[in-house]
Amino acid sequence: MTNTLADRAEIIELMSRYADIADLKEFSELPRIVFTDPLTLDFQSVAGIPPMTTPLGDYLQILRVSFAPYTATHHAITGHVVDIDGDKATIHAHVRAEHWVPREVAGDGPNCWLVVGFYDNEAVRTADGWRLSRVKLTSAHQENPHLSAVGLAAEKAT
């Protein structure tokens, strides 16, 4: 028998730990208690990258590179709607994610890339607790997307 309130609390905490990965730049231990291996990612609406399933180790490298340009980030994830069906769960949540680049990168322009949108994630119960198996971010609004890691990389290539 499962305890739905305890499961909901653990899943909401899992989403907070997910935000901490980027905001604390903790790319070694924290991802291992947040994600399954492998995991499915869908950031197409933000970065134009098609959905993919990847081993966790590969994603850790992607995270390190993607968040390296930022002096700070802040991901506020709120309004969690959790639907649990046995050992699987879906999580719909609102997100406001801010990503600051150094002044020397921003120049005279703005230094913060803002993404506002929704997560529609999936989690599974494992022997070690709930883990995110699928992360999907849908952007509803962005400001200064040229400051995204993809935008900065494209700018360096030109």
Residue pairs with C-beta under 8 A, 6 or more apart in sequence:
2 84
2 86
4 84
7 82
7 84
7 89
7 125
7 130
8 82
8 84
10 129
10 130
11 80
11 82
11 84
11 89
11 91
11 123
11 130
12 80
12 82
14 34
14 123
14 129
14 130
14 131
14 132
15 77
15 80
15 91
15 93
15 119
15 121
16 77
17 30
17 33
17 34
18 34
18 75
18 77
18 132
18 135
19 75
19 76
19 77
20 26
20 30
21 27
21 30
21 31
21 34
21 63
22 63
22 67
22 73
22 75
23 72
23 73
23 74
23 75
24 30
25 67
27 60
27 63
27 64
27 67
28 60
31 56
31 59
31 60
31 63
32 56
33 128
33 129
33 131
34 131
34 132
35 56
35 59
35 131
35 132
35 133
36 56
36 124
36 126
36 131
36 132
36 133
37 55
37 56
37 57
38 53
38 54
38 55
38 56
39 53
39 54
39 56
39 59
39 132
39 133
39 134
39 135
40 51
40 52
40 53
40 54
40 133
40 134
40 135
41 49
41 51
41 52
41 53
41 54
41 59
41 134
41 135
41 136
42 51
42 134
42 135
42 136
42 137
43 49
43 135
43 137
44 50
44 51
45 117
45 137
45 138
45 139
46 115
46 117
46 137
46 139
46 142
46 148
47 148
47 149
47 150
48 150
49 150
51 136
54 62
65 149
66 149
67 73
67 149
68 149
69 101
69 105
69 149
69 152
70 99
70 100
70 101
71 100
71 101
71 102
72 100
73 97
73 98
73 99
73 100
74 97
74 98
75 95
75 96
75 97
75 98
76 95
76 96
76 97
77 93
77 94
77 95
77 119
78 93
78 94
78 95
79 93
79 94
80 91
80 92
80 93
81 91
81 92
81 93
82 89
82 90
82 91
83 89
83 90
86 125
87 124
87 125
88 122
88 123
88 124
88 125
89 122
89 123
89 124
89 125
89 130
90 120
90 121
90 122
90 123
91 119
91 120
91 121
91 122
91 123
92 118
92 119
92 120
93 118
93 119
93 121
94 117
94 118
94 119
95 115
95 116
95 117
95 118
95 119
95 137
96 114
96 115
96 116
97 114
97 115
97 116
98 112
98 113
98 114
99 112
99 113
99 114
99 115
99 147
99 148
100 111
100 112
101 111
101 112
101 113
101 147
101 152
102 111
103 111
105 111
105 147
105 152
106 147
109 144
110 143
110 144
110 147
111 147
112 143
112 144
112 147
113 142
113 143
113 144
113 145
113 146
113 147
113 148
113 151
114 141
114 142
114 143
114 144
115 137
115 139
115 141
115 142
116 139
116 140
116 141
116 142
117 137
117 138
117 139
117 140
117 141
118 137
118 138
118 140
119 135
119 136
119 137
119 138
120 136
120 138
121 132
121 134
121 135
121 136
122 132
122 133
122 134
123 130
123 131
123 132
123 133
124 130
124 131
124 133
145 151
146 152
146 155
